[in-house]
Amino acid sequence: LALARGDGRYGRILKQLAKTDLLILDDWGPEKLNDDQRRDVLEIIEDRYERRSTIVTSQLPLDHWYEIIANPTLADAILDRLVHNAYRIDLTGESMRKQRSPRASETAQA
């Protein structure tokens, strides 16, 4: 989106994202959002709210998302739209990557 903002494609990309039936934000929250990113996320989520499906995956608990968004007002707006009418699935247990790694199978066979 940062590149699209610079070359004039920003509005078109936002319209495409708004029309996409399912948007998946995978591995949400590895680092804090900057001002542009916060506004982008709000715009995208707002355009999709109660119109299209959005899946967000994250290793961070929901209560840490405020730190990632780093602006309480925008965080409230984003999370209100994401969490309202949402299905929330909290996974627990060992990572599937660890369970499927070659070392894990070697250890299990030994």
N, C-alpha and C positions, 0 to 999 in steps of 0.2 A: 504493500500500500504506500510505503514511503516513496518508492520509485514511481508509482502511478500518480502520486500527487505532483511530482516534478515534471512528468511528461504529458499531463492532461488526461490520463485514463482513469483518474480517481473516481469520478462520478459513475462512469460506466461499470467499473469493477464493483462498486457498492451496489448498484442495481442488480448485477449478476449474483452477488452474494445474497441479496434479499430474495431473489427468485429461486435459489437453489433449494430443492426439497429437503435435503439433509446436509447440514454443515457440521463437521466434526472438528473441534478444537482439541487436538491431541497433546497431551503432556503440558497442560496449562500451568503456568507459574514458575518456570525455572529462574526467572529474574524479574525484577520490578519493571513496570511499564513506564515509558516516558509520556510526556504530555500528549503528543500526537497519537501514540498507541492507545492511551486511555480513551481519547475522543473517538478513535476508529472503532474500538471494541463497543463502546456505547452506541455509536451510530449503527453498527452491524446488528447488535442484539436488539436495539429498538426497532429497526426495520423488519426484523424477523418475528418479533414478539406476537404470539398468538396467531401467526400466519404459517410459519414453517418450523421444522424440527431442528434442534441444535443439541449435539452431544458434546459435553466437555469432560475430558479425562484429566486427572491430576493426581499427583502423589501427595499434594498438600491438602490438609484438612480445610474445609470451607471457611472456618474462622480465621485462617491465615491469608485468605484471598484479599482482605483489606490491605494488608501489608504489600502485596504484589501490585495491586491497583494504585496504591500510594496517594489516593485522594479520597477522603471519606465521602464527600458528596457524590462523586462519580461512582465510587464503589457501591454506595447505596442504590443508585439508579441501575447500575449494571446487574447487581445481584438480585434486586427486586424483580427484574425482568427474567433473569435466568431461573431463579428458584421458584417463582410463582407458577403453579401448575406443573412442576417438574417431578419426575421420578428420580429419586436419589438412591444410588446403590453404593454402599460402603463395603469395600472388600478388605478382608483380613487374611492373615496367613503368609506363608512363604511365597516369595516371588516365583512365578512360573518360569522365568528365565533361569533361575538357580536350579529349579527342579529338572529342567530340560538340558542343562549344560552337560558337555561331555564329561567333565569331572564328576558331576553328580551321579551319572550312570556308572562310571568306573568305580566310585566309592560304594554304590549300591551293590555292584556285582562282586566286590572284594570281600 
